[in-house]
Amino acid sequence: MFAQFVQPYWTALNDRLQDIVRSELPDEPGFGAMVRYAMGWENEDGSPYDKLTGKRLRPALLLMANQSAGGQWTDALDAAASVELLHNFSLIHDDIQDNSPIRHNRPTVWRVWGVANAINAGDAMFALAYASMAKMSDVVSPEVALRLWAIFNRTNLELTRGQHLDMRFEQLERVSVDDYISMLKGKTGSLLSACAEMGALTANGNEKQASKYGEFGLNMGIAFQIRDDILGIWGNSDVTGKSAATDIQSKKKSLPVLYGLTHSPELVELYQVDDFGDPEIEKAVHLLDEVQARQYAIEQEQKFHQAAMAALDEAQPDSQATAPLHEFVDALFDRTY
Amino acid sequence: MFAQFVQPYWTALNDRLQDIVRSELPDEPGFGAMVRYAMGWENEDGSPYDKLTGKRLRPALLLMANQSAGGQWTDALDAAASVELLHNFSLIHDDIQDNSPIRHNRPTVWRVWGVANAINAGDAMFALAYASMAKMSDVVSPEVALRLWAIFNRTNLELTRGQHLDMRFEQLERVSVDDYISMLKGKTGSLLSACAEMGALTANGNEKQASKYGEFGLNMGIAFQIRDDILGIWGNSDVTGKSAATDIQSKKKSLPVLYGLTHSPELVELYQVDDFGDPEIEKAVHLLDEVQARQYAIEQEQKFHQAAMAALDEAQPDSQATAPLHEFVDALFDRTY
């Protein structure tokens, strides 16, 4: 769907990622294997793995932002590799925290090598992400390199904040919509924001413009996640004739559900039922529709989507430069409800 | 024992650490609590904790190196706070990996808040450590700040390498002495090396001198750990009249034991016994003495100790400047066998 946007960068990005892992990761038996497995280059026995894992969306966004702001995207490859390493570090730790056995159709790192090793492999990729970002000082001025460092630090703290809220919300009976959006800002928005901001900053060093790019990425990320929440309940119902509603089955506290829980006492009562079968799912969707939770979520998505595009326009009123970014966002949001 | 060396910096360092945690850590309920608990400032319910946790050895070494190399130690406080945050991050993850329930006489973070939260609290402190280090750019030139970043990245990758080897060795029946020393370089030496190097670099920007300081810290760290290994078997035997030998009881693969296992087939056989009681411990110590494992370990300790002091002399032939560092090392090593 958006492979066409990533494709121009794919080979150069993959080469750079492999270079960094090869040159920066200390060489010890079994150490690099976990990282290369997580990156989707190897099977657990070290043999080559050739299926696609991960969409490399974040580095592609960074490189597109760089080009839009007038940069040479090849100059930003170390920053692009860095955000992809960071994203994959966070997945390794997330999978331990969520007790998830499968990622990209393969056993997760902790399932293969155990929790202790997976924590350490994640820590190593965190440090690798910083090492890759630090290499940007070969290309940009020391001042811009230090600014990248500061943005990256802020982003990583935001990511842990989002993760904290996400785990906390699982324990709470009630979560407000505002708290949920605040969690999305950290968990999904912050890294996409950093990608757009760092891409633009690397292009020309203009901090004010870059900050607008960051605002674009942040709002786009939140809108994208809300869209996902809507699809998790009403996905393709028009096409398939029946509701997907997987997020109802798993009782996921997504935006429409949180909205529904504050507007429908009947839904609150229903969600106290332990065994959720088809009748309960159907009733829950009905109650959500009754309080117009879907409409509310669509409005929220549009609000953040519009904020994203407004920030991009402010960043760069020349729409020709940002045309590829517009097409990318259109593709991201081109999924039928 | 070495509290006198840390004491001059204690208040300023603690204030700086608290400032950084307060200003940089995102404010979410329950998030900062884990960090403040780990730093030894709070109980798990958020009430003040006033017992001493941690010796703050690493930041003290950094600040002493800074002073020796002619710096104003107050300029290096953000770097000092950074290495202490990093050290405490690594302890949080170590305790999960080792399944340790107690640290500094209190339940470990994972025991109080669970593994998932403890992983995330560690990740947040990792990012906080970087954020604190990045603040050094307010004091030093951009070039020196970028050099600090590069040293920190290298150190953090080395730490994960050391941790990887340490965990790997627990699974192996045989570990060579060389591999063991290599593990110590990563796990203990790398951060002490970085402390000394970054302290000196911050003082005057002289990379060559700072690198010698790093060599000093690395070798001192290894010597210190070997000394610990010796004390774990023969600690205070002259004073108490009986062997401590706690490391024999736990079958820890420390340096004297690894040496013994390659020189005494009888010890190899003995170490296959599952239940280790007093007779087995006594026999193991006897076998180690027979192959002169203690003598070997003392020689190794002295080798690294001497290499440390030689590097310090090369870094700064003016012995007056480094007198406090010499006293500090003397105090560190002033423990009776």
Interface residues (C-beta under 8 A of the other chain):
Chain A: E24 L25 P26 E28 P29 G30 F31 H93 I96 Q97 D98 V115 A116 N117 I119 N120 D123 A124 F126 A127 L128 Y130 A131 A134 S137 P142 E143 A145 L146 W149 A150 F152 N153 R154 N156 L157 E158 L159 T160 R161 Q163 H164 L165 M167 R168 G186
Chain B: E24 L25 P26 E28 P29 G30 F31 H93 I96 Q97 D98 V115 A116 N117 I119 N120 G122 D123 A124 F126 A127 L128 Y130 A131 A134 S137 P142 E143 A145 L146 W149 A150 F152 N153 R154 N156 L157 E158 L159 T160 R161 Q163 H164 L165 M167 R168 G186
